[in-house]
């Protein structure tokens, strides 16, 4: 799995920047905003991705605001020309420290804002640091920092967005900012320095005001007064960090009954330093004085974790949907014929369609049950919560039952089971080639969590939807720690760094579309005569390799049925789970059978340009039954399916065929 994040990224590496959290944060913001105020704008990662009539970026670091104003004034071409000129003039490179120091001295004397950006590009870790005399003093980033292609791309995207928005830059301390200008139609977002962490931006040693209890209380008082006036706000902060608790923040939340969302972010490897040496997770939260219509509102960036799955459409579904909108393909019902990770069905569920979906694999069925059929966004786990020892859970007052159950499962003792015994080095040490799918520790974690979920089901402590929700959490989490390239047909012979980290179960995000959605664990071909839908979506396998061998370990974790396994990879039998779409002859026959037997207004076939069915054959079959359109777009090839072409061909085309009867 990997975090999906297609937002615009700031060209500045600003400590505490929220870019990685945007997929979680922005769906919690109001959908309609007149003026958006980013009170502690920093790198501008949040505001630059906001849709509002006007955006106000404020920060008390005058040199930062001057840089943004210069960006806005000069435009892309002039900014980049200046950067290139300075690089040539001072012969800046990964190794020329003297050139860097000369430019730094020049900037501290002349204060040209664009020169500050050039310095940031070549400074240690691309950071912004001044001394007490307000002189830029960040050291040279030898062999690490430069105006690299990624930074240049971020700058182009960032400045390009400047031209599309009405933006105002202001430079005030937060307690000098004029909030009287804003009403209930506006939104105030605050990402202040965190009281119980420290960094170069808030330690009070860089010539700028630090952040302590007094500042924390002032800000919270301002937000309380905004709430009294009916002005919506959102606050990013940290409740706990390395055995410390922000009691000021905690008490304020409790007294005002504000809404709290716990975010998936751990700062243990960032530039924050704790006042204590012991290591523990950071509980970063988003606090609001309103309840979002849904925990997830954005249909483009809605799911925190994207499973690595061949053909997974999570990253390109918005492009497919755009084609459908242009072609005026719409309706009320949607059938996802090869559901896989359910990413397409999730997308159209959030668009308000009544969904049906199906897949041969049980792991897919679990995901469909949780994401599609289930409509409970925050499962209550009413039979489980009473038996959990709440003294072992941090800040239960501010956690949902779902959060509590996840945290409990992360704390239960390790247990040996089928996964440890068959897919870890110690469990398979007697084999000629011990299997290295999971570390010993994570094999034990998977077994412990999976057995506990099954025990709860057996003891009738879980509702059906709660059972599949927890299984889906485990299925999606496991791929974050699997020692594979993306599929489970093979394992690495050396440990991937992420595979040796301790597995931490993560919650999935759910959505209620208030419709009766139905899912199936069947060969969809057996359902064709019963399909009545507006849009029938087909995303079949596009090569001759069956899917189950690629995901057999996840299938076994989902079923946990102690199957007979064989071979180097510990493959389970999949004779009854083979797809006829992995054969070019039967695939095209089955396409026609689906068209003939199903009742639909529009059939949408999403396929790969390297698929085993040819474009000509597909169009020839479809054209016999109605009007056919064809569109395609380029996207990155799935890494585990390069067929040895990774160095020469890194992209393929997604083909979208639409048949309208």
C-alpha positions in Angstrom: 0.0 0.0 0.0 0.9 3.5 -0.3 -0.5 6.8 0.6 -2.3 8.4 -2.4 -1.7 12.1 -2.6 -2.2 14.0 -5.8 -2.3 17.5 -4.2 -0.1 20.5 -5.1 3.0 20.4 -2.9 4.8 23.5 -1.7 8.3 24.0 -3.1 9.5 24.8 0.4 10.4 22.1 2.9 8.6 23.7 5.9 8.8 21.9 9.2 5.3 20.8 10.2 4.0 21.0 6.7 0.7 19.3 6.1 1.2 18.0 2.6 1.1 14.3 3.6 -2.0 14.9 5.7 -4.0 16.6 3.1 -6.0 13.5 2.0 -7.2 13.3 5.6 -7.5 17.0 6.4 -9.3 18.6 3.4 -12.3 16.3 3.3 -13.0 17.5 6.9 -13.2 21.2 5.7 -16.5 22.9 4.8 -17.5 22.4 1.1 -18.3 26.0 0.5 -15.9 28.8 1.7 -16.0 32.4 0.9 -12.7 33.5 2.4 -10.2 30.9 3.6 -7.6 32.2 6.2 -4.5 30.2 6.7 -3.4 31.9 9.9 0.0 30.1 10.2 0.6 29.5 6.5 4.2 28.2 6.6 4.8 26.4 3.3 1.2 27.1 2.1 0.5 23.4 1.5 -3.1 23.7 2.9 -4.3 27.0 1.4 -2.9 26.4 -2.1 -5.2 23.3 -2.3 -8.3 25.0 -1.1 -11.3 26.0 -3.2 -12.5 29.4 -2.0 -13.5 32.8 -3.4 -10.5 34.3 -1.7 -7.5 32.9 0.2 -5.5 34.9 2.9 -2.1 33.5 3.7 -0.7 34.9 7.0 2.6 34.3 8.8 4.7 36.3 11.2 7.9 35.4 9.3 8.3 38.5 7.2 11.0 37.1 4.9 8.7 34.2 4.0 5.7 36.5 3.2 8.1 38.7 1.2 9.1 35.7 -0.8 5.5 34.7 -1.6 4.7 38.3 -2.6 7.7 38.2 -5.0 6.5 34.9 -6.4 3.1 36.5 -7.0 4.5 39.7 -8.5 7.1 38.1 -10.9 5.4 35.1 -12.3 6.8 31.7 -13.3 9.2 32.7 -16.1 10.9 35.6 -14.2 11.2 33.6 -11.0 12.9 30.6 -12.7 15.2 32.9 -14.8 16.4 34.5 -11.6 17.0 31.2 -10.0 19.0 29.9 -13.0 21.0 33.1 -13.1 22.0 32.8 -9.4 22.9 29.2 -9.9 25.2 30.1 -12.8 26.6 33.2 -11.1 27.6 31.4 -7.9 28.3 28.1 -9.5 25.9 26.4 -7.1 26.1 22.6 -7.0 25.9 19.7 -4.5 29.5 20.2 -3.6 30.3 23.9 -4.0 30.0 25.1 -0.4 31.9 28.3 -0.9 29.5 29.4 -3.6 26.6 28.8 -1.3 28.2 30.8 1.5 28.9 33.7 -0.9 25.3 33.8 -1.9 24.2 33.5 1.7 26.3 36.6 2.7 25.0 38.5 -0.3 21.4 37.7 0.7 21.9 38.7 4.3 23.2 42.0 3.1 20.7 42.7 0.2 17.6 40.8 1.2 16.5 39.8 -2.2 13.5 37.5 -1.6 14.2 35.3 -4.6 17.7 34.8 -3.4 16.3 33.3 -0.2 14.5 30.7 -2.3 17.8 29.8 -4.1 19.5 29.5 -0.7 16.7 27.2 0.6 17.2 25.0 -2.5 20.9 24.4 -1.6 20.7 24.5 2.2 20.7 21.6 4.5 17.5 19.6 4.1 16.0 22.6 2.2 15.2 24.3 5.5 14.5 27.9 6.5 16.6 29.0 9.5 17.5 32.5 10.8 19.6 33.5 13.8 18.7 36.0 16.5 19.9 38.8 14.2 17.6 37.6 11.5 20.5 36.5 9.3 19.8 33.3 7.3 22.2 30.8 8.8 21.2 27.3 7.6 24.3 25.3 6.6 25.1 24.0 3.2 23.3 20.8 2.1 26.4 19.0 0.8 25.6 16.0 -1.5 21.9 16.4 -0.5 20.3 19.6 -1.5 19.9 21.4 -4.9 17.3 22.9 -7.1 16.4 19.4 -8.3 13.7 18.4 -10.8 11.2 17.6 -8.1 11.6 21.0 -6.4 11.4 22.7 -9.8 8.2 20.8 -10.7 6.7 21.7 -7.3 7.6 25.3 -7.9 5.9 25.3 -11.4 2.7 23.7 -10.0 2.7 26.0 -7.0 3.2 29.2 -9.0 0.7 28.1 -11.6 -2.0 27.8 -8.9 -1.2 31.3 -7.7 -2.5 32.7 -11.1 -5.8 30.8 -10.7 -6.7 32.1 -7.2 -7.4 35.4 -5.5 -4.7 35.5 -2.9 -3.8 38.0 -0.3 -0.6 37.8 1.8 -0.4 39.3 5.3 2.3 39.4 8.0 0.9 39.5 11.5 1.4 37.7 14.8 -1.8 35.6 15.2 -3.0 37.8 18.1 -2.7 41.0 16.0 -4.7 39.6 13.1 -8.1 41.3 12.5 -10.7 38.5 12.8 -13.6 41.0 12.8 -13.6 41.0 9.0 -14.9 37.4 8.8 -18.3 35.8 9.1 -20.0 32.4 9.1 -19.3 32.1 5.3 -15.5 32.2 6.0 -13.1 29.7 7.4 -10.1 30.1 9.7 -7.5 27.3 9.6 -4.8 27.3 12.3 -1.7 25.1 12.2 0.3 26.7 15.0 3.6 25.5 16.6 2.9 22.6 18.8 3.2 23.2 22.5 4.6 19.8 23.4 7.0 19.5 20.5 9.8 21.8 19.5 11.5 22.8 16.3 13.6 25.6 14.8 10.4 27.5 14.1 9.0 27.7 17.6 11.9 27.5 20.1 12.2 31.3 20.4 16.0 31.2 19.6 15.9 32.4 16.0 15.0 36.0 16.4 11.3 35.4 16.3 8.7 34.8 19.0 8.6 31.3 20.5 5.5 29.3 21.4 4.6 28.5 25.0 1.6 28.1 27.3 0.7 31.8 27.0 0.5 31.7 23.2 -1.4 28.4 23.3 -4.1 29.9 25.6 -4.3 33.1 23.6 -5.0 31.2 20.4 -7.6 28.9 22.0 -9.3 32.0 23.4 -9.4 33.5 20.0 -11.0 30.4 18.5 -13.6 30.2 21.3 -14.6 33.8 20.4 -14.8 32.9 16.8 -17.1 30.0 17.7 -19.3 32.4 19.7 -19.7 34.5 16.5 -20.5 31.5 14.4 -17.3 31.6 12.4 -16.1 28.1 11.5 -12.5 27.1 12.3 -10.2 24.1 12.1 -7.2 23.6 14.3 -4.3 21.2 13.7 -2.5 20.2 16.9 -1.0 17.4 18.9 -2.7 16.0 22.0 0.1 13.6 23.1 3.7 13.2 22.0 6.3 10.9 23.6 4.6 10.6 27.0 3.5 14.2 27.1 -0.1 15.5 27.0 -1.2 18.9 26.0 -3.5 19.4 29.0 -4.4 23.0 28.0 -5.7 21.8 24.7 -7.4 18.7 26.2 -9.3 20.8 28.8 -10.3 23.3 26.1 -11.8 20.6 23.9 -13.6 19.0 26.8 -15.1 22.3 28.0 -16.3 23.4 24.6 -17.4 20.0 23.3 -15.6 20.5 19.9 -15.1 17.8 17.4 -11.9 15.9 17.3 -10.5 13.7 14.5 -7.4 11.6 15.1 -5.0 11.6 12.1 -2.6 9.0 10.9 0.8 10.7 11.3 3.9 9.8 13.3 6.5 12.5 13.8 9.1 10.1 15.3 11.2 10.4 12.2 10.7 14.1 11.4 12.4 17.2 12.5 10.4 17.5 15.7 12.3 16.9 18.9 10.6 15.8 22.1 11.4 17.1 25.6 11.8 13.5 26.6 13.9 10.8 25.2 11.4 7.9 25.2 9.8 7.0 21.9 6.0 6.8 21.4 3.5 7.7 18.8 2.3 11.2 18.3 -1.5 11.7 18.5 -2.0 14.5 15.9 -5.5 15.7 15.8 -7.8 18.0 13.8 -10.3 20.0 15.9 -13.3 21.8 14.6 -16.3 23.7 15.9 -18.6 22.0 13.4 -19.3 18.5 12.4 -18.4 17.7 8.8 -21.2 16.2 6.8 -19.1 13.1 6.5 -15.7 12.1 7.8 -14.9 11.7 4.1 -16.3 14.2 1.6 -13.9 14.5 -1.3 -14.6 11.9 -3.9 -11.2 12.4 -5.5 -8.9 11.9 -2.5 -11.1 9.9 -0.2 -9.3 6.8 1.1 -6.2 7.0 3.3 -4.6 3.8 2.1 -4.4 2.5 -1.5 -3.8 -1.2 -1.9 -1.1 -2.2 -4.3 -3.2 -4.3 -6.7 -2.7 -5.0 -10.4 -5.3 -2.9 -12.3 -6.3 -0.9 -9.2 -8.0 2.2 -10.4 -7.6 4.3 -7.3 -5.2 6.8 -8.9 -7.0 7.1 -12.2 -10.7 6.8 -11.5 -11.2 10.5 -11.6 -9.8 10.5 -15.2 -12.1 7.7 -16.1 -15.0 9.5 -14.5 -14.1 12.7 -16.4 -14.5 10.7 -19.7 -17.9 9.5 -18.6 -19.0 13.0 -17.8 -17.8 14.3 -21.1 -19.7 11.5 -22.8 -22.8 12.3 -20.7 -22.8 8.8 -19.2 -24.9 9.0 -16.0 -27.6 7.2 -14.1 -28.6 6.0 -10.6 -27.3 2.5 -10.4 -23.8 1.1 -11.0 -22.5 -2.5 -11.2 -18.8 -3.1 -10.6 -18.3 -6.4 -12.3 -14.7 -7.1 -11.3 -14.5 -5.3 -8.0 -11.0 -6.1 -6.8 -10.1 -3.6 -4.1 -13.6 -2.0 -4.5 -11.9 1.4 -5.4 -14.2 2.1 -8.3 -17.3 1.0 -6.4 -16.3 3.3 -3.5 -15.9 6.2 -5.9 -19.3 5.9 -7.4 -20.9 5.1 -4.0 -19.7 8.5 -2.9 -21.2 10.0 -6.0 -24.6 8.8 -4.9 -25.1 5.7 -7.0 -26.8 2.6 -5.7 -24.0 0.0 -6.0 -23.8 -3.7 -6.8 -20.4 -5.3 -7.0 -18.8 -8.8 -7.3 -15.5 -10.6 -7.3 -14.3 -14.2 -7.2 -11.8 -13.5 -4.4 -12.9 -13.6 -0.8 -10.5 -10.8 0.2 -12.2 -8.6 -2.3 -15.6 -9.6 -0.9 -14.4 -8.5 2.6 -13.5 -5.1 1.2 -16.8 -4.8 -0.6 -18.8 -5.8 2.5 -17.0 -3.1 4.5 -16.8 -0.3 2.0 -19.8 -0.9 -0.2 -22.6 -2.8 1.5 -21.9 -1.3 4.9 -23.2 2.2 5.4 -22.1 2.8 9.0 -19.3 5.3 9.0 -18.4 4.9 12.7 -19.2 1.4 13.8 -20.1 1.3 17.5 -18.7 -2.1 18.5 -21.3 -2.1 21.4 -20.5 -5.7 22.4 -16.7 -5.2 22.3 -16.2 -1.9 24.0 -17.4 -3.0 27.5 -14.8 -5.8 27.6 -11.8 -3.6 26.6 -9.7 -2.4 29.5 -10.0 1.4 28.9 -7.0 2.2 31.2 -4.7 0.8 28.5 -6.1 3.2 25.8 -4.8 6.8 25.6 -7.4 9.6 25.6 -10.5 7.5 25.3 -12.5 10.6 25.9 -11.6 11.8 22.4 -11.6 8.6 20.5 -14.4 6.8 18.7 -15.3 3.2 19.5 -13.6 2.3 16.1 -10.4 4.0 17.2 -10.5 2.3 20.6 -10.9 -1.2 19.0 -8.0 -0.6 16.6 -5.8 0.6 19.4 -6.7 -2.4 21.5 -5.9 -4.9 18.7 -2.5 -3.2 18.3 -1.8 -4.0 22.0 -2.8 -7.6 22.2 0.0 -10.2 22.8 1.7 -11.9 19.8 0.4 -15.3 18.8 1.7 -18.1 16.6 -0.6 -19.2 13.8 -0.8 -20.1 10.2 0.8 -16.9 8.9 3.8 -17.1 11.2 4.2 -20.9 10.6 4.1 -20.6 6.8 5.2 -17.2 5.7 8.0 -16.0 8.1 11.7 -17.1 8.2 11.5 -18.7 11.6 8.2 -20.5 10.9 9.7 -22.0 7.6 13.3 -22.4 8.7 13.1 -26.1 7.8 12.4 -25.3 4.1 15.3 -25.2 1.6 14.3 -21.6 1.0 12.6 -20.1 4.1 9.8 -17.8 3.2 10.3 -14.1 3.8 6.8 -12.6 3.2 6.7 -11.1 6.7 9.2 -10.6 9.6 8.8 -13.0 12.5 7.3 -10.2 14.6 4.8 -9.2 12.0 3.8 -12.8 11.3 2.9 -13.0 15.0 1.1 -9.7 14.9 -1.0 -10.8 11.9 -2.0 -14.1 13.6 -2.8 -12.4 16.9 -5.1 -9.8 15.3 -6.7 -12.3 12.9 -7.4 -14.8 15.7 -8.8 -12.2 18.0 -11.2 -11.0 15.2 -12.3 -14.6 14.6 -12.8 -15.2 18.3 -15.0 -12.2 18.7 -17.1 -13.4 15.7 -17.4 -16.9 17.2 -18.4 -15.4 20.6 -21.1 -13.3 18.8 -19.4 -10.1 19.9 -19.3 -8.6 16.4 -22.1 -7.5 14.1 -21.6 -8.8 10.5 -20.5 -5.4 9.2 -18.1 -4.9 12.1 -16.5 -8.3 11.3 -15.8 -7.3 7.7 -14.7 -3.8 8.6 -12.0 -5.2 10.9 -10.9 -7.8 8.3 -10.6 -5.1 5.8 -8.5 -3.0 8.1 -6.1 -6.0 8.5 -6.1 -6.8 4.7 -5.2 -3.2 3.8 -2.7 -2.8 6.6 -0.8 -6.0 5.8 0.4 -4.8 2.5 2.2 -1.9 4.2 4.5 -4.5 5.8 4.7 -7.3 3.3 8.2 -8.0 1.9 7.1 -8.1 -1.7 7.4 -5.9 -4.8 3.6 -5.5 -4.9 2.2 -8.9 -5.5 2.6 -12.1 -3.5 3.7 -14.4 -6.3 7.2 -14.0 -4.9 9.0 -12.4 -1.9 12.2 -10.4 -1.6 15.3 -12.4 -0.6 16.4 -9.4 1.4 14.3 -7.3 3.8 12.6 -4.2 2.4 13.0 -1.5 5.1 9.2 -1.2 5.6 8.8 -4.9 6.1 10.9 -4.9 9.3 8.8 -2.2 11.0 6.4 -3.4 13.6 2.9 -3.8 12.1 0.4 -1.2 13.4 -3.3 -1.9 12.4 -4.9 1.0 10.7 -8.5 1.9 10.4 -10.2 2.3 7.1 -12.5 5.2 6.2 -16.2 4.4 5.5 -19.0 6.3 3.8 -22.8 6.2 4.0 -24.6 6.9 0.7 -28.0 6.0 2.3 -28.7 3.4 -0.4 -29.1 -0.3 -0.3 -25.9 -1.6 -1.8 -25.4 -5.3 -2.6 -22.1 -7.2 -2.9 -21.3 -10.7 -4.1 -18.5 -13.3 -3.8 -19.2 -15.0 -7.1 -18.0 -15.4 -10.6 -19.7 -12.4 -12.0 -20.5 -14.3 -15.2 -23.0 -16.3 -13.1 -24.9 -13.1 -12.4 -25.2 -11.6 -15.9 -28.8 -12.6 -16.4 -29.8 -10.9 -13.2 -28.0 -7.6 -13.9 -30.3 -4.6 -14.3 -28.2 -1.4 -14.1 -27.7 2.0 -15.6 -23.9 1.6 -15.8 -22.2 -1.8 -16.0 -18.5 -1.3 -15.4 -16.0 -4.0 -16.5 -12.4 -4.0 -15.4 -11.3 -7.5 -16.3 -7.8 -9.0 -16.0 -5.8 -7.9 -19.0 -3.1 -10.6 -19.2 -2.8 -14.3 -18.9 -1.7 -14.5 -15.3 -4.5 -15.4 -12.8 -5.1 -13.0 -10.0 -5.2 -15.3 -7.0 -1.5 -16.4 -7.2 -0.6 -12.7 -7.0 -2.6 -12.3 -3.8 -2.8 -15.7 -2.3 -1.4 -14.6 1.0 -4.0 -11.9 1.4 -6.7 -14.4 0.4 -5.4 -16.8 3.2 -5.4 -14.0 5.8 -9.0 -13.1 4.8 -10.3 -16.7 4.9 -7.9 -17.9 7.7 -8.8 -21.5 6.7 -5.5 -23.3 7.2 -5.3 -24.4 3.5 -3.0 -27.0 2.0 -0.2 -25.0 0.5 2.7 -25.9 -1.7 5.8 -24.7 -3.5 8.4 -22.0 -2.7 5.7 -19.4 -2.2 3.3 -21.5 -0.2 0.5 -21.3 -2.8 -3.0 -22.3 -1.9 -5.2 -24.2 -4.4 -7.1 -21.8 -6.7 -8.6 -24.1 -9.3 -12.1 -22.8 -8.5 -11.1 -19.2 -8.7 -9.7 -19.0 -12.2 -10.9 -16.3 -14.5 -11.7 -17.0 -18.2 -10.7 -13.4 -18.9 -7.0 -14.5 -18.7 -7.4 -16.3 -22.0 -7.7 -14.1 -25.1 -10.1 -16.4 -26.9 -12.5 -17.0 -24.0 -12.2 -13.3 -22.8 -13.7 -11.9 -26.0 -16.5 -14.5 -26.1 -17.4 -13.6 -22.5 -17.5 -9.9 -23.3 -20.1 -10.6 -25.9 -22.0 -12.9 -23.5 -22.2 -10.2 -20.9 -23.5 -7.7 -23.5 -26.1 -10.1 -24.7 -27.4 -11.3 -21.3 -27.2 -8.2 -19.1 -29.6 -5.3 -19.0 -27.9 -1.9 -18.9 -28.0 1.5 -20.4 -24.2 1.9 -20.7 -21.4 -0.6 -20.6 -18.0 0.8 -19.7 -15.0 -1.4 -20.3 -11.7 -0.2 -18.7 -8.8 -2.0 -20.3 -5.0 -1.8 -20.7 -3.3 -1.0 -24.0 -1.1 -4.1 -23.5 -4.1 -6.3 -22.8 -4.6 -9.7 -24.4 -7.8 -8.5 -26.2 -7.1 -6.3 -29.2 -8.8 -2.9 -29.6 -10.1 -4.0 -33.0 -11.7 -7.1 -31.6 -13.3 -5.3 -28.7 -14.8 -2.6 -30.9 -16.0 -5.1 -33.4 -17.9 -7.1 -30.8 -19.4 -4.0 -29.1 -20.4 -2.3 -32.3 -22.9 -5.2 -33.0 -25.0 -4.0 -30.1 -25.0 -0.2 -30.1 -23.0 3.0 -30.3 -19.3 2.6 -29.2 -16.9 5.3 -28.2 -13.2 4.9 -27.4 -10.9 7.1 -25.3 -7.5 6.6 -23.7 -5.0 8.3 -21.5 -1.4 7.6 -20.3 -0.5 6.6 -16.8 2.4 5.0 -14.8 2.8 1.3 -15.2 2.2 -0.9 -12.1 5.7 -1.6 -10.8 5.2 -5.3 -10.1 4.0 -5.9 -13.6 6.7 -4.4 -15.8 7.5 -7.6 -17.6 11.2 -6.5 -17.7 10.3 -3.2 -19.4 10.7 -0.9 -16.4 13.8 0.8 -17.8 12.4 1.3 -21.3 8.7 1.7 -20.9 7.3 3.1 -17.7 3.9 4.1 -18.9 0.9 2.5 -20.5 -2.5 3.6 -21.8 -5.8 3.1 -20.0 -8.4 2.4 -22.6 -12.0 3.3 -22.0 -14.6 1.7 -24.3 -18.3 2.8 -23.8 -21.2 0.9 -25.3 -24.6 2.6 -25.3 -27.5 0.5 -26.4 
